[in-house]
Amino acid sequence: MSGDLACTYAALILSDDGQEVTGDKMDTIIKAAGVTIEPYWTMLFSKFLSSKPVEELIANVGAGGGGGGGGGGGAAAGG
């Protein structure tokens, strides 16, 4: 399992349990799952999630830029 995926799952578990998402707590969950990752992953995720809570990120899934323009009209019939 990749480090980013392990941290994502750990953050979702903590958030679902109503706990603060910290690097130490993510480390605990990841180690309990028997997964080994590079130590910088939990630091990166915890720093990012301190400014954007998991709930906010989930609520904004799919919210992005505006929709594309409509398709062009068909050619006019000539005669």
Secondary structure, DSSP 8 states (H G I E B T S, - for coil): --HHHHHHHHHHHHHHTT----HHHHHHHHHHTT----THHHHHHHHHHHHS-HHHHHHTTT--S--------------
